[in-house]
Amino acid sequence: MVKCFFGGPTFVAKILPCHALTAEYQFKKTCELINTLEGCGAKIVCIINDNNKVNQSFFNTFHKSDPAFPWIAKSPVDNSKPLFLLYDTVHFIKNIRNNWVSEKSQTLDMPQLTPTTSAEPSVISAKWTRLSELYAEESKTIVKLSQLTKSSVSPSNIEKQKVSLALNVFSEKTSSALKSSAASNLGWQETAVFIDHVLRLWKVFNTKTVIENIRMRDPDRCAVDLSSTGQKPLEILEFWADCAAKMKPQGQRIKTFTKETWMTFQRLSLACLVTRRCLCFLLEITSLLNIPISRGIHHKCL
């Protein structure tokens, strides 16, 4: 699937039926397609995949200029040009939910990077059981504050593939319900803070227009503006980059992500660096300054 970075048509470039896909075969066919598109006048900037093991190995087959930046590869057409390798944000949001549910104690510990008082905990413990408790509490009433359903709090293996159920958890209504419910306590508040942070990250990646923050009255939906400093989306990404450095799983997974999800988490959260370099590269092609992040990386593209 080819996605134009600044809008325009989205189209399927090539379909290859195959059995037991390997990273080597995928790399070969992708390079052939990149050469074809570049020959037609396109400028291939980025490749996006989900983070299954074949796609991870596929990304590792690209030559990197700097091992410290594994998401910036050399273009197979011209080694002097960067090719950005990113993971799909939709799959990442589902991975956060799935890791949260599958963790042994159903708890994720998130470092509190900027506590306002010494009394605040240095770690936020988000417990999935708080959502189950909220759902059970709301089941007793007619008026419900959250969007939680039975499938949201107890998803089956098939239901875990649905983005809508993950977004029922990572929503403003669920966060507000955890904070304002009559049964709310400190544990519910910490879980709500974690949901708020994930929701802010989702808004950054899901911004599609340069005026969405005005239309939705939400500063977290600002487009990246290269003409100013301290941009809101990049600040959110930098926050998650700092969290990624502190949430690396050590040995057995305890209250954190799996190794595969953490690698995706690190690459996506450090996308603030990718975004700056990628957009500076694109500014050589166009003078457009305000660019919604999701315009280029929300969909799979070559």
C-alpha positions in Angstrom: 0.0 0.0 0.0 1.4 3.4 -1.0 0.4 6.4 1.1 1.2 10.0 -0.1 2.8 11.9 2.8 1.0 15.2 1.9 -2.3 13.8 0.9 -3.3 12.6 -2.6 -4.4 9.1 -3.7 -3.7 6.0 -1.6 -3.3 2.9 -3.8 -2.1 -0.7 -3.8 1.2 -0.9 -5.5 1.6 -4.7 -5.5 0.0 -7.8 -4.2 2.0 -11.0 -3.8 0.3 -14.2 -2.6 2.9 -16.2 -0.6 3.1 -19.0 1.9 5.4 -18.9 5.0 6.7 -15.3 4.4 10.3 -14.7 5.3 12.1 -11.5 6.0 14.6 -12.1 3.2 11.8 -12.6 0.6 10.0 -9.5 1.9 13.2 -7.4 1.7 13.9 -8.5 -1.9 10.4 -7.7 -3.1 10.2 -4.4 -1.2 13.5 -3.2 -2.7 12.2 -4.1 -6.2 9.0 -2.1 -5.5 11.0 0.9 -4.2 13.1 0.9 -7.3 10.0 0.8 -9.5 8.3 3.7 -7.6 11.5 5.8 -7.6 11.8 5.2 -11.3 8.3 6.6 -11.7 9.3 9.8 -9.9 8.3 9.0 -6.4 10.5 9.7 -3.3 10.1 6.9 -0.8 10.5 8.3 2.7 9.2 5.7 5.1 8.1 2.1 5.5 5.6 1.1 8.2 4.7 -2.4 9.4 3.2 -4.0 12.5 5.7 -5.5 14.9 5.3 -9.2 14.3 8.6 -11.2 14.3 8.9 -11.5 10.5 8.5 -7.7 10.1 11.0 -7.1 12.9 13.5 -9.3 11.0 12.6 -7.6 7.8 13.5 -4.2 9.3 16.8 -5.6 10.6 17.9 -6.6 7.0 18.2 -2.9 6.0 21.6 -1.3 6.2 21.8 1.3 9.0 24.1 4.3 9.0 24.2 4.4 12.8 23.4 1.4 15.0 22.2 3.9 17.7 19.3 4.8 15.3 18.0 1.5 14.0 14.8 3.2 12.6 16.9 5.2 10.1 18.1 2.9 7.2 19.9 3.6 3.9 17.6 3.7 0.9 18.2 0.7 -1.4 18.1 3.1 -4.3 20.6 5.7 -3.0 22.6 5.0 0.1 22.9 8.8 0.7 19.2 9.1 1.3 17.5 8.1 4.6 14.7 5.5 4.7 12.7 5.7 8.0 11.4 2.4 9.5 8.5 2.7 11.8 5.8 0.5 13.4 2.1 1.1 13.0 0.7 3.1 15.8 -2.7 1.3 15.7 -1.1 -2.0 16.4 1.0 -0.4 19.2 -2.1 0.9 21.0 -3.5 -2.7 20.9 -0.2 -4.0 22.1 -0.3 -1.8 25.2 -3.8 -3.1 26.0 -2.8 -6.7 25.4 0.4 -6.4 27.4 -1.6 -4.9 30.2 -4.1 -7.7 30.2 -1.6 -10.5 29.8 0.8 -9.4 32.5 0.7 -11.9 35.4 -0.7 -9.4 37.9 -2.4 -7.3 35.2 -0.4 -4.3 36.3 1.9 -1.9 34.4 4.3 0.4 36.3 4.9 3.7 34.6 7.6 6.0 35.9 6.3 9.4 37.2 8.9 11.6 35.6 7.8 15.0 37.0 6.2 14.6 40.4 4.8 17.9 41.7 5.2 17.0 45.3 7.5 14.7 47.3 4.4 12.9 48.5 3.6 11.7 45.0 4.7 8.2 44.1 7.7 7.8 41.7 5.9 5.1 39.9 2.3 5.0 38.7 0.7 1.5 39.0 -2.0 1.0 36.4 -4.1 -2.1 37.4 -6.5 -3.7 34.9 -8.6 -4.8 37.8 -9.6 -1.1 38.4 -11.3 -1.2 35.0 -13.1 -4.4 35.9 -14.2 -2.8 39.2 -15.5 0.3 37.4 -17.4 -1.8 34.9 -19.0 -3.8 37.7 -19.9 -0.6 39.6 -21.5 0.9 36.5 -23.4 -2.3 35.7 -25.5 -1.5 38.8 -26.7 1.8 37.4 -28.7 3.0 34.3 -26.4 6.0 33.7 -22.9 5.0 32.8 -19.9 7.4 32.8 -17.5 5.3 30.7 -17.6 3.4 27.4 -16.5 0.1 29.0 -18.3 -3.1 27.9 -17.9 -6.7 28.8 -15.8 -7.2 25.7 -13.6 -4.2 26.7 -12.7 -5.5 30.1 -12.6 -9.2 29.2 -11.6 -9.4 25.6 -11.3 -12.8 23.8 -8.4 -13.6 21.6 -10.4 -12.5 18.6 -11.7 -9.3 20.3 -8.1 -8.3 21.2 -7.7 -7.5 17.5 -10.4 -4.8 17.5 -9.0 -1.3 17.9 -12.4 0.0 19.0 -12.3 -2.1 22.1 -8.9 -0.8 23.0 -10.1 2.7 22.5 -13.0 2.1 24.9 -10.3 1.7 27.5 -8.0 4.5 26.4 -10.7 7.2 26.3 -11.5 10.4 28.1 -14.7 9.0 29.3 -13.1 6.0 31.0 -10.4 8.3 32.6 -13.0 10.7 33.8 -15.2 7.9 35.2 -12.2 6.5 37.2 -11.6 9.9 38.7 -15.1 11.0 39.4 -16.9 7.7 40.4 -18.2 7.5 43.9 -16.1 4.4 44.4 -12.9 6.1 43.2 -9.8 5.7 45.3 -6.0 6.2 44.9 -5.6 3.0 42.7 -8.3 4.2 40.4 -6.7 7.7 40.1 -3.3 6.2 39.2 -4.9 4.0 36.5 -6.7 7.1 35.1 -3.3 8.9 34.9 -1.8 6.1 32.9 -4.8 6.1 30.5 -4.4 9.8 30.1 -0.8 9.4 29.0 -1.6 6.7 26.5 -4.6 8.7 25.2 -2.3 11.8 24.6 0.1 9.6 22.6 -2.8 8.2 20.5 -4.0 11.8 19.8 -0.6 12.8 18.5 -0.4 9.9 16.1 -4.1 10.2 15.1 -4.0 13.9 14.1 -5.0 14.1 10.5 -5.4 17.8 9.8 -3.5 21.0 10.7 -6.6 22.6 12.3 -7.8 19.5 14.3 -6.7 21.1 17.6 -8.9 24.1 16.8 -11.9 22.0 15.6 -11.7 19.6 18.5 -10.6 22.3 21.0 -7.7 20.0 22.1 -4.1 21.2 22.3 -2.9 17.6 22.2 -4.1 17.4 18.6 -1.7 20.1 17.3 0.2 19.4 14.1 4.0 19.4 14.2 5.2 23.0 13.5 8.8 23.2 12.5 8.9 26.9 12.7 8.5 27.0 16.5 10.2 25.3 19.5 8.6 23.2 22.3 5.9 21.8 20.1 3.2 20.0 21.9 3.3 16.7 19.9 7.1 16.4 20.2 6.9 17.1 23.9 4.5 14.2 24.3 6.8 11.9 22.3 9.8 13.0 24.3 7.9 12.2 27.5 7.3 8.7 26.2 10.9 8.3 25.1 12.0 9.0 28.7 9.5 6.4 29.9 10.7 3.9 27.4 14.2 4.2 28.8 13.0 3.4 32.3 10.5 0.6 31.4 13.0 -1.8 29.7 12.2 -5.3 30.8 15.0 -7.0 32.8 14.9 -10.8 32.6 11.4 -12.0 33.6 8.7 -9.6 32.7 7.3 -8.0 35.9 4.7 -5.1 35.6 6.1 -4.0 32.3 5.9 -4.6 28.5 7.1 -7.7 26.7 10.5 -7.3 25.0 8.9 -7.1 21.5 6.4 -4.4 22.6 9.2 -2.5 24.4 11.3 -2.4 21.3 8.3 -1.1 19.3 7.6 1.3 22.2 11.1 2.6 22.1 11.2 3.1 18.4 7.8 4.8 18.3 8.4 7.0 21.3 11.8 8.1 19.9 9.9 9.1 16.7 10.3 12.7 17.9 13.9 12.4 16.6 12.7 10.6 13.4 10.0 13.3 12.9 12.5 16.1 13.0 14.9 14.5 10.7 12.2 13.1 8.4 10.4 16.5 8.1 13.7 18.3 7.5 14.4 15.9 4.7 10.9 16.5 3.3 11.3 20.3 3.5 13.8 19.9 0.7 10.9 18.9 -1.4 8.2 21.2 -0.2 7.9 24.4 1.9 4.9 23.1 3.9 5.6 23.6 7.6 2.5 22.3 9.5 2.4 18.6 9.1 0.1 16.2 11.0 2.1 13.2 12.1 -0.5 10.7 11.1 -0.7 12.0 7.6 2.5 10.1 7.0 2.8 7.3 9.5 -0.7 6.3 10.6 -1.1 3.9 7.6 1.2 1.3 6.0 3.1 2.9 3.2 6.2 2.4 1.0 
